[in-house]
Amino acid sequence: MEANNSDGGGSPETPATENMTTISHHYFGESNGSDDAISITVIESMKEDYGLFVWPCSIILAEYVWQQRSRFQGVSVVELGAGTSLPGLVAAKVGADVVLTDDSDRLEVLDNMRRVSELNNIKCEVMGLTWGVWDESIFSLRPQVILGADVLYDSSAFDNLFATVKFLLEKSPGSVFITSYHNRSGHHLIEFLMVKWGLKCVKLLDGFSFLPSWKASGLSGNIQLVEIVLSDVAKN
Ligand SMILES: C[S@@+](CC[C@H](N)C(=O)[O-])C[C@H]1O[C@@H](n2cnc3c(N)ncnc32)[C@H](O)[C@@H]1O
């Protein structure tokens, strides 16, 4: 995880110093007043909390969802480690049925998701979902698409994350996990995890390859985006 002060996809407003929050606006589509464009407003916090900042991986995954929007219409989506939830909010805006999730213990992050959904006039379910924990609520989920932006940053959590991903993929045949992450060791890490968990990559992209230049210029790093499915499904 690498923060980027000049949030490439958003235009920040001056922070309200009392509660340390700031509002950023994120634009998708043509900026020439075309009908085929949306914007999402996000509440971020200056306080140190991973879940209250729009990370670069999130800008990249949200742009990918936007560019693939026809694929998301009427589809059930779960975003894991959603934090400020930009990809999930874009998915909801283009017609997906979205559940935004984050660590069950991070109530401030979950509250912020509700506030941001309301702010954007978007109906999303918000749910505490801690990776590797099997609370009752996870059994009700049947996502066709699982999203995760910058959820591969703490190696001690990788197995719990992949256990949750595998569980959700198995619950919903034909489903896919789409994640964007900072690539520090080639594709080896992801490959290792996929083999270990019986998963397979069906698409691997350089995160900057599809990002409009005006967004890319504000971001840095080596960010990849992968689509992952159950390996036995990929063989068919
Ligand atoms: C680097 S932030 C990314 C946030 C957001 N997806 C983005 O890219 O802007 C990682 C997110 O994962 C969440 N997270 C960390 N560990 C978690 C766990 N064990 N279970 C569920 N969520 C977790 C954090 O609360 C945080 O929102």
The ligand as a MOL file (V3000), in Angstrom:
LIG
                    3D

  0  0  0     0  0            999 V3000
M  V30 BEGIN CTAB
M  V30 COUNTS 27 29 0 0 0
M  V30 BEGIN ATOM
M  V30 1 C -5.2850 -0.1970 1.9990 0
M  V30 2 S -6.9160 -0.1230 2.5190 0 CHG=1
M  V30 3 C -7.7800 -0.1210 0.9660 0
M  V30 4 C -9.1070 0.5500 1.1030 0
M  V30 5 C -9.8400 0.7120 -0.2280 0
M  V30 6 N -10.1370 -0.5770 -0.8150 0
M  V30 7 C -9.0310 1.5470 -1.1820 0
M  V30 8 O -8.2970 0.9810 -2.0050 0
M  V30 9 O -9.1260 2.7810 -1.0990 0 CHG=-1
M  V30 10 C -7.2380 -1.7830 3.1060 0
M  V30 11 C -8.6500 -2.0070 3.5530 0
M  V30 12 O -8.7810 -3.3540 3.9950 0
M  V30 13 C -9.4760 -3.3860 5.2180 0
M  V30 14 N -9.0340 -4.5660 5.9730 0
M  V30 15 C -7.8070 -4.7810 6.4930 0
M  V30 16 N -7.7520 -5.9680 7.1060 0
M  V30 17 C -8.9960 -6.5110 6.9860 0
M  V30 18 C -9.5740 -7.7370 7.4140 0
M  V30 19 N -8.8460 -8.6250 8.1100 0
M  V30 20 N -10.8470 -7.9900 7.1100 0
M  V30 21 C -11.5760 -7.0900 6.3900 0
M  V30 22 N -11.0830 -5.8950 5.9510 0
M  V30 23 C -9.8110 -5.6130 6.2620 0
M  V30 24 C -9.1000 -2.0810 5.9000 0
M  V30 25 O -10.0240 -1.7060 6.8890 0
M  V30 26 C -9.0690 -1.1350 4.7300 0
M  V30 27 O -10.3220 -0.5750 4.4550 0
M  V30 END ATOM
M  V30 BEGIN BOND
M  V30 1 1 1 2
M  V30 2 1 2 3
M  V30 3 1 2 10
M  V30 4 1 3 4
M  V30 5 1 4 5
M  V30 6 1 5 6
M  V30 7 1 5 7
M  V30 8 2 7 8
M  V30 9 1 7 9
M  V30 10 1 10 11
M  V30 11 1 11 12
M  V30 12 1 11 26
M  V30 13 1 12 13
M  V30 14 1 13 14
M  V30 15 1 13 24
M  V30 16 1 14 15
M  V30 17 1 14 23
M  V30 18 2 15 16
M  V30 19 1 16 17
M  V30 20 1 17 18
M  V30 21 2 17 23
M  V30 22 1 18 19
M  V30 23 2 18 20
M  V30 24 1 20 21
M  V30 25 2 21 22
M  V30 26 1 22 23
M  V30 27 1 24 25
M  V30 28 1 24 26
M  V30 29 1 26 27
M  V30 END BOND
M  V30 END CTAB
M  END
